[in-house]
């Protein structure tokens, strides 16, 4: 085997893959948005279920902004987010040469970071705010992008202050952009709070499953980078196994590369795919299904079990209620909670289906512990 090649797939949450599948439209829009002050994508919310690629797209936006000389400020969804931005994130972005910005900042003075050149009495010196610090920063750089992953976890008051600040800077035609990522229901709950007009006007980027064509292209190109190739049957089988789920594109590809290495083969065939089939299902259960089901109530889990037992096609809500011995209103309440958790979807009136690939198989195997 040629030792210069290595596994190029990245089956870890939040890690950017070598090739990003099926997101070209949004990537192009973001490129354009950095040169269009009025482009709606300058305030965007990326949402979707776990493993759909929200964090990866956020990483891509950060890389694009840095490429054009913008400063990237990655805010943590914590209780003291604003304080952390002012006293840790902004100073680090200004002074750290390893930050995501490709541009070195020199000759900048930001209130609150020392080096104030004016002689003023301490008692009358204005207290720095996030707004004033960002204005100082924006005088020295081409633009600032603020990102938040798991945006639904940000305390309301912290998010309101950030939204107010960004809106004020945008009113003055400053190059400020924001992108947050999170779960659909959590973001909807956040936007329903007073003072969140800015978020309600944001561009919503709802990520869906990737098309078979894009899956196949990503698998083939990434495998080529690792010094191995698919035959036609192998690529068809691998594409089907991913079910268009971004996390599985990387997991399937990674396992296939590893199996081919073990077999001392440079070609990935349908037989290779068959060998790693059970490993893929296990990994999906361990990495995605188990944490997704961890905090469900007994009734919610029971609903999912009965739903799984009705077969692979979309299940009738009334049949699930009958199997559980529940009144229609109680079953509807349970259904609503599972919809909010993005574990099920409604493909047609009175029907429900699983949103996560292989969740039905996981439930039927009784692996919930």
N, C-alpha and C positions, 0 to 999 in steps of 0.2 A: 504493500500500500504506500502511496505517496505521502510522506510525512509533512509536506508543506501545507496540506489542506486540513481544515478542522470544521467541526459542526457549526454552521452559521445561523441555525435557528435559535430563537430566544423565547422559550416557553415559560416566561416569568411575568407576573403582572407588573405593568408599569415600564418594563424594558422595551425600548424601541426596536422593532425588527429591522433586519437589513432591507427588506422591501415591504412597504406598507400597502396592504391590499384594499382596493375598493374605496379609497378616500380621496381620489384625485380631484374631484369637484370642489371639496372643501379646502383642500390645500391650495388649489389655484385661486379660490376666492380670497383666502387669507393673504397670499402674495399681493393680489390686487389691492386689498384693503389697506395695506400699509402705505400705499401711495394715493389713496382716496380718503381724505378726511371725513367725508360723509358716508363712507361704506358701512352698512349695518353690522358687518362682521367684526368691526372694531369693538363691539360689545356683544359677546357670544356666550351661549351656554350649551355645552356638549352633554347630552344625556343618553341613557340606555342602561341595560342590565349589566351585571358583573361579567367581565370577560369580553365585552363587545368592542373594546379598544378606545375607551374614553381618555384614559391617561396617556396612551400612546399618541393620540391625535393632539392632545395638549402639549406633549413634548415636541411634536412636530411644529406646532405654532411657535413655541419658544425658539426652536432652532432657526426658523425662518426669520423671526424678528431679530435675533442676534446676527444673522447673516447680513442684514441691512443696517447694522449699526445701532439698533435699538437696545436699550437696557431691559433685561428681563428680571422682574421681581416676583419671586415665587412665595406667595403668602401661605402660611400654615393655617388650617381651620381650627384655631385654638381659642381659648377664652380671652387671651390678651393679644389677639391678632394685630390690632393697630399698633400697640406698643412694640410688638416684635418687628413689625414692618419698619417702624421709625428708628428703632435702636439697634437692630441686628441686620435685617435684610437690606435696607438701603445703604447703610455704611459698608456692608460687605460687598455689595454690587459696585460701589464706588472705588473701593480699595483693593479688591481681590482680583489679581490678574487671571485667575482660573474661572472667573464667572462666565456665564453664557454669552456675554456680549463680546463681539469680535473687535470692539473699539476700546482703546485705552482712554480713560477720562483723565484729563490733566487740567490744572488751573481752575478747579471748581470749589466754591465755598458754599456749604449747606448749613443753614442755621441749625444749631443743636449738635453739630459734629465737630465743633472746635474751629479754630482758625478764622474767627470773625474779625474782619478788618476794620470795622467801624469802632470808634471810641464812644461808648454809651454807658450810662449809669446802669449798674446791675439791676436796680429796682425797676427801671423802666424798659429793660430789654424785653421784647415780646417773646412769649413762650412759643417755641416751634410747634407746628401742627403737621399732620400728614400732608395737608394741602400745601403749606408753605415749603415743606421739604421737597415735595414732588415738583413744585414750580421752580425751585432752585436747580433741581436735577435736570429738568426739561430745558433750561437755558443752555446746558452744556452738551446735550446729546440729541440725536435725531428723533428719538421717541422712547416711550416707556410702555412696556407690556406687563401688566399684572395678571398672574394666573393663580387659580385656587383649585386644587383637586379635592374631591369630596365636599363641594361647596355647601351642600345641605347641612353639614356639621358646624358651620360658622354660627356663633351666637348672633341673634337678631340685631342687637345694638351695634355689634362690630361690623356686621354686613351693611347696616344702614349708614354708618359713618363712611365706610369705604365707597358705597354707591353715591353718596352725596358729594364726596370729594371728586370722584371721577366725573360725575355729571357737571360739576362746577368747572373743572379743567377743560372739559369738552366745549362748554359754552364759550370759553375764551379761545377756542380754536387751537388748543395745544395738542400735541401728538401723544395722546394717552389712549391705550387700548386695554381691554379686559377680556379674559376668557376663563370661565369656570366649568368644571365638570362634576357630574354627580348623577344620582338616581332620579328618575323622572318624578316620582311622587314627592321626594324630599325637596326638589327644586320648586315644584308647584306650591308646596306648603310655604316655602320661603318667600316666593313671589306674592303670596296672598296677604302678607303682612303690610301694614301701612308704611309708607316711605320707601317702597321698593319699586316705584315707577320705572326707574332706570333698568332694573332687571326684567320687568314685564315687557319692555321695549326691545330687549336684547334679541339678537339672532339666535334661534333655537336650532341646534344641530342634533337631530335624532338619529343615532347610529343604528343601522339594521344589519342583518346578515349579509355577507359578501357573496356576490354572484359566483357560480361555478367557474366562469371564465376567469375572473380575477383570482380566485383561489388557485386554479391550475397554474396561472402565470406566476404567482408568488411562490408556490411550491417548486416549480421547475427552475426558476431563476435563482432562488436561494440554494437549492440543492446543487445547481451548477457551480455556485461560488464555493461550495464545500468539496468540489472535485468528484461528485457523483451525478448520475443522470437517471431519470425515470424512463422506462419504456412506456409505450402507449397505455397498456393495460394497467400498469402500476400507477400511472398518473390519474387515470379515471377512478381507480379504486381509492386512492388516497384522497382525492377531491371529495368523493362521496362520504368518506369517513369523517371529514371535518364538519359536514352539514353547514358550511358557510360561516361557522363561528370563529371569530378572529383568534381567540386563545387556542382553539384546536388546530388552526392552521400551523401555528408554531409548535404545538405539542406533537402533532402527527408527524410533521417534517423532522423534528428533532429525534423522535423515536425511530423513524425510518432510517435516518442517516446512521444512528448508532447501531441498529440491527444490521445494516449493510456492512458496516465496519466489522462487526463481530463475525459475519459470514464471509469476510474477505471478498466482498463484491463491490464493484463500482457502479453497478446498475441496480436500480430499485424496481422490483417487479410486483405483480399482484401477490405472489407468494410472500414477499417481504411485508406487504401490507397486512396479510392474514396473520403473520406472526406477531405483529404488535397491536392487533385489534383489541385484545383484552387489556393490554397495558394502557391504551388510550382511554378506555371506559373507566378503568380504576383511577387513573390520574384525574379525569374529569370529576369523578365522584369525590375524591379526596380534596382537590383544590377548589372546586366550584360548588358542587351540590351540598356537601356537608356544612360548610360555613353559611350557605344560603338558607339552610333549613334549621340552623342551630337555635334560633330564638322563636320558632313557631310554637303556638299553643297545641295542645293535644287534638283539639277539634280541627285546627287548620291542617295538621299532619294527616288526620283521618280523612279529611276531604281530598287531599292529594292522593292518598292510597286508593280510595274508591275511584277516583278519576283515572288513575293508572290502570286499575283492574278492568275498566270498560273498554280498553283496547287502544290502539295507536291513533285512531282517528279522533277528531274533536269530540268531546264528551258532552252529553246533555246535562245541564245543571239540575233539571228536575229528577233525572235518574240518579244522580249523585245524592240528592236530598232523600230520595226514597230508600236508597241503600243504607244511608246513615240514620234513617228514622227521624229526620229533622223536618220541622215546619218550613215552609218556603221562605219566610222572612229571616229565619235564623240561618238557613243555608245561604241566602243572599248576602247577609252580613259577613259570613265567613269568606264567601267568594270575593267580596269587596276588599277585604284585608289582604287576600292573596294577590289580587290585582295591584294593590298599592305596593306590595313587596316585589312586584314585577316577576312573580313566579309563574303566573298564568296570563293568558291574553284571551280576548273574545274575537274569534274569527268570524262568527255569525251570531245572530240573535239566539239566545238560549243555549249557546255552546261555549265551551272553554277548551283551551289547549295549553300545553306546557311551553314556556318561552325558552327554557334551557335545553340544549340537546342532551339526550340520554338520561334526563331526569326520570322519565317513566321507568326505564330499565333499572335505574338505581333504587327507586322506590319498591319495585316488584322483587328485587333481590333482598330487600329488608336490611340494607346496610346502615340504616340510621341508628347511630349510637350516641 
